[in-house]
């Protein structure tokens, strides 16, 4: 989130208007406040299984900030058509795999278990299908001998910080052509 927010300066067509989390003590909230970015929390636990209510609260918080684009980063809740349809064509997510491989959780371990020679990350448009929207960019990370899920995740994160800002800039400029970082 910090890398993405810091990229939105100068001639960048986007500016951060809100950092919203479903985790009240998420570290990104304090970092956003330090950067002068407004913050909000909609704790999913307050909704005890009321997903439509939770998503309505997310939408209300977001609508109050009038964003043009939503950038998900570390938001670990599955979103329904009620949310994704409302923000269709305006919502991005970063995912730590080379989609369409390894949607969902435990992506690094799954790549290792499969004997893959490379892993990476993807930025995609958010749709009601989990990690299934159009891919806007990917970055490759070779899997090295002796890698663990943690060592691989650390190297993928470096690429995430390079990829997401580039895709956001292009997306904000109206360019949805996928990019590939080596």
C-alpha positions in Angstrom: 0.0 0.0 0.0 2.8 2.4 0.9 4.6 1.8 -2.4 1.4 2.3 -4.3 0.5 5.5 -2.5 4.1 6.9 -2.9 3.9 6.3 -6.6 0.9 8.6 -7.0 2.9 11.9 -7.3 3.9 14.4 -10.0 2.2 13.6 -13.3 0.6 10.4 -12.0 -3.1 10.5 -13.0 -4.3 9.1 -9.6 -4.1 10.2 -6.0 -4.9 8.2 -2.9 -8.1 9.4 -1.3 -8.7 6.7 1.4 -7.1 3.7 2.9 -9.8 1.4 4.1 -9.3 -1.8 6.0 -11.4 -4.5 7.5 -8.7 -5.1 10.2 -8.8 -2.3 12.8 -5.1 -2.6 13.8 -3.7 -3.1 10.2 -0.3 -1.5 9.9 -1.2 0.2 6.7 -3.7 2.4 8.5 -1.0 4.1 10.6 1.3 4.4 7.6 -1.5 6.0 5.6 -2.2 8.5 8.4 1.5 9.3 8.5 1.3 10.1 4.8 -1.7 12.3 5.3 -4.1 9.9 3.6 -7.6 9.6 5.2 -8.4 6.2 6.7 -11.4 4.2 7.6 -12.2 0.8 9.1 -15.1 -1.5 8.4 -14.5 -4.6 10.6 -16.0 -7.6 9.0 -16.3 -9.3 12.4 -19.0 -6.7 13.3 -21.2 -8.2 10.6 -21.1 -11.8 11.9 -21.9 -13.5 8.5 -23.9 -10.6 7.1 -21.9 -10.3 3.9 -24.4 -7.9 2.2 -24.3 -5.6 5.3 -20.5 -5.7 5.4 -20.2 -4.9 1.7 -22.8 -2.1 2.0 -20.7 -0.6 4.7 -17.6 -0.9 2.6 -19.4 0.8 -0.3 -20.6 3.6 2.0 -17.1 4.3 3.3 -15.7 4.2 -0.2 -18.5 6.4 -1.7 -17.7 9.0 0.9 -14.2 9.3 -0.5 -15.4 9.4 -4.2 -12.6 7.2 -5.6 -12.3 6.6 -9.4 -10.3 3.4 -8.8 -10.2 0.9 -5.9 -6.9 -0.8 -5.3 -7.0 -3.9 -3.1 -3.8 -4.9 -1.4 -3.8 -7.5 1.4 -7.6 -7.4 1.6 -8.3 -11.0 2.5 -12.1 -11.2 2.2 -14.0 -12.7 -0.7 -16.2 -10.1 -2.3 -19.6 -10.9 -3.9 -21.3 -9.6 -7.0 -23.0 -7.0 -4.8 -19.6 -5.3 -4.3 -17.7 -6.3 -7.5 -20.7 -5.3 -9.7 -20.9 -1.9 -8.0 -17.2 -1.2 -8.7 -17.0 -3.1 -12.0 -14.2 -1.8 -14.2 -12.9 0.4 -11.4 -11.4 -2.2 -9.0 -7.9 -3.7 -9.1 -6.2 -6.4 -7.0 -2.7 -7.8 -6.6 -2.4 -11.5 -6.2 0.8 -13.5 -5.4 0.7 -16.0 -8.3 0.9 -16.1 -12.0 -2.9 -16.2 -12.6 -4.8 -18.2 -13.6 -2.6 -20.6 -11.6 -3.1 -20.8 -7.8 -6.2 -18.6 -7.2 -6.9 -18.1 -3.5 -4.6 -18.8 -0.6 -1.2 -20.5 -0.1 0.0 -19.7 -3.6 3.8 -19.9 -2.9 3.6 -23.3 -1.2 1.3 -24.6 -4.0 3.9 -23.5 -6.7 6.7 -25.2 -4.8 4.6 -28.4 -4.3 3.8 -28.5 -8.0 7.5 -28.3 -8.9 7.1 -25.0 -10.9 10.2 -23.3 -12.1 8.8 -19.9 -11.7 6.2 -18.0 -9.6 5.3 -14.4 -9.6 2.4 -12.0 -9.1 -0.5 -10.7 -11.1 -2.6 -7.5 -11.0 -6.1 -8.1 -12.3 -9.5 -6.4 -12.4 -11.7 -7.6 -9.6 -14.8 -9.5 -10.6 -17.2 -11.8 -8.7 -15.0 -14.8 -9.7 -12.2 -15.1 -7.1 -9.0 -13.9 -8.7 -10.6 -14.4 -12.1 -10.8 -10.9 -13.6 -8.9 -9.7 -16.7 -5.1 -9.8 -16.0 -3.5 -6.4 -16.4 0.0 -7.3 -15.5 2.3 -10.0 -14.3 5.9 -10.2 -12.9 7.9 -13.4 -13.0 10.1 -14.7 -10.1 12.3 -17.8 -10.6 11.9 -20.5 -8.1 15.3 -21.3 -6.6 16.7 -24.5 -5.2 15.9 -24.6 -1.5 13.1 -22.0 -1.7 10.5 -22.1 1.0 7.1 -20.5 0.8 8.5 -17.6 2.9 11.7 -17.0 0.9 9.7 -17.2 -2.3 7.0 -14.8 -0.9 9.7 -12.3 0.0 11.0 -12.2 -3.6 7.5 -12.0 -5.1 6.7 -9.1 -2.8 9.6 -7.1 -4.3 8.1 -7.6 -7.7 4.6 -6.7 -6.5 6.0 -3.4 -5.4 7.3 -2.8 -8.9 4.3 -4.1 -10.8 1.3 -2.6 -9.0 2.3 1.0 -9.4 3.0 0.5 -13.1 -0.3 -1.2 -13.8 -2.2 1.4 -11.7 -0.7 4.3 -13.7 -1.6 2.6 -17.0 -5.1 1.8 -15.8 -5.7 5.4 -14.6 -4.6 6.6 -18.1 -7.2 4.2 -19.6 -4.7 1.6 -20.8 -5.7 -1.9 -20.0 -3.1 -3.6 -22.1 -1.4 -6.3 -20.0 2.3 -5.8 -19.1 4.8 -8.5 -18.2 7.8 -7.7 -16.0 10.7 -10.2 -16.2 
